[in-house]
Amino acid sequence: MNKYMQLQSNLFILMSGLAALFGAGLDHHTSLYLLLITTSCVVILGVPHGALDVLFASQTFALKTLAGWGQFILYYLIAALAFILVWLWMPNLFFISFLILSALHFSEDLNYINNRILKFSYGAVIITLPSLRFGPALIDLYAMVIEIEAATRLVKLSQLISVSAALIIAIQLLNNRIAIRTKLEMLCACVLFLLLNPLLAFGIYFCVMHSARHLIRSRFFLPQFSRQAFLNALFFPTIAVIIIGLLIWWLGPKKPLEVDIIRIVFIGLAALTVPHAWVLQRANFNGWSSSKTKAGNKHVGEQR
């Protein structure tokens, strides 16, 4: 593990522990103040990792011409808009699909793990574990996007899934072939989502683990791009996403501010996750990350 990944891992373990220690007593329900802080962190620290899709696309599809970039952007937007249309027509299907896709996407955050059952259990825990302690609050949260009856059934199903997924992870914590650091990361993720307000737990995980780890891996996966190219890729698409989100809120039908924020965040992340996951799959980024051995990763870091 290179020093940047180790620093990110240490930061996640530390922040998860502190957050669980001092935040476990917070109100289970989401206040507007907490919602605004978490949303700001997700947008500023979390969304930029997806903005690097332009660099992945440039490398994977050898985009050199204006026509090539136009075609890529068109496909990207069509995928995002298609998911939004699914929400408009079938919100329950949209939301369930989003949660499954998110679990699969987060399952790739672990280092040096090729066990698919363990990886998916880890992703499932991130999505479902809050339902064990924060069921009513989670129902209220989901009901801002889907019908409350569907939200209630989904939370009950999540409780069943979370127990199975957590049991698999607990068993794997005894597996000597898994690195201690990886075990600590899994344990911290479980503690975070079990003890902390669901929205706050998601904000910490999304920014400090998922996004930060993706940014570090991307720097090694895309060696031909300069630091300035990375900064440009992080900045301009992120600004575009913020502007689009604000325009949608400004022009769309108004509901209570909490509902508007939750809907924009959930639907926006879902719409962007679909093309984001597609780009990473075409680039074989997840396969590359999973295949890295400790020595191999160290070697890559030394080459940089």
Secondary structure, 3 states (H helix, E strand, C coil): CCHHHHHHHHHHHHHHHHHHHHHCCCCCCCCHHHHHHHHHHHHHHHCHHHHCHHHHHHHHCCCCCHHHHHHHHHHHHHHHHHHHHHHHHCHHHHHHHHHHHHHHHHHHHCCCCCCHHHHHHHHHHHHHCHHHHCHHHHHHHHCCCCCHHHHHHHHHHHHHHHHHHHHHHHHHCCCCCCCHHHHHHHHHHHHHHHHCCHHHHHHHHHHHHHHHHHHHHHHHHCCCCCHHHHHHHHHHHHHHHHHHHHHHHHHCCCCCHHHHHHHHHHHHHHHHHHHHHHHHHHHCHHHHHHHCCHHHHHHHHHHC
